[in-house]
Amino acid sequence: MPASGIGGTAELGEVEQRLSQAKSFKCQGNTCYSEHRVREAVSMYHRALLQLRSLDPSLPAPFPGLEAAAKLSPEQTQAVQSLQADCYNNLAACLLHSQPPKYQRVYECSMNVLRLQPCNVKALYRAGVSSYHLKDYTEAHIYLSQAASQNPKDSNIRHYLQLTNSALQVFRAEEKQKYQGMFG
């Protein structure tokens, strides 16, 4: 097997090296986040995701001319997907803390997690919160209800579900009023 590089295929050892580097960036991001250095955490999670992207055979190579890594074992594939989900989830948490919060990006990150882990409670919650703030109350209700069914005692989930239900009631009442005026 040729050595990695432009136009070459990554050797199996390089797969482990990239996984290790991604884990390191994720850990550094976690440290930054816990120390309230959110911008630095975002940078670390992005760096981890770039390492992982180079290993994901379903994605095009991150740089033109650079081929994807060697075929991954099932264990390596699972490790890549788990790390991707963690990094996207952590990135979404960071983006919720930015001023102003970047709800569209939180939603996109949450969708990436849910694509990999459809029952991830944190991603369901963050998808619901971002949908609520993007005023898509129907979608917010779906995600928050799923999160609440898995974690019924979580006060944050219950709080946003109540906010969403109230907003849905107002929205439906306004829609009803609008249509009554049109046909009345």
Secondary structure as GFF3:
##gff-version 3
##sequence-region A 1 184
A	DSSP	alpha_helix	12	34	.	.	.	ID=ss1
A	DSSP	alpha_helix	38	53	.	.	.	ID=ss2
A	DSSP	alpha_helix	74	97	.	.	.	ID=ss3
A	DSSP	alpha_helix	103	116	.	.	.	ID=ss4
A	DSSP	alpha_helix	121	133	.	.	.	ID=ss5
A	DSSP	alpha_helix	137	150	.	.	.	ID=ss6
A	DSSP	alpha_helix	155	183	.	.	.	ID=ss7
###
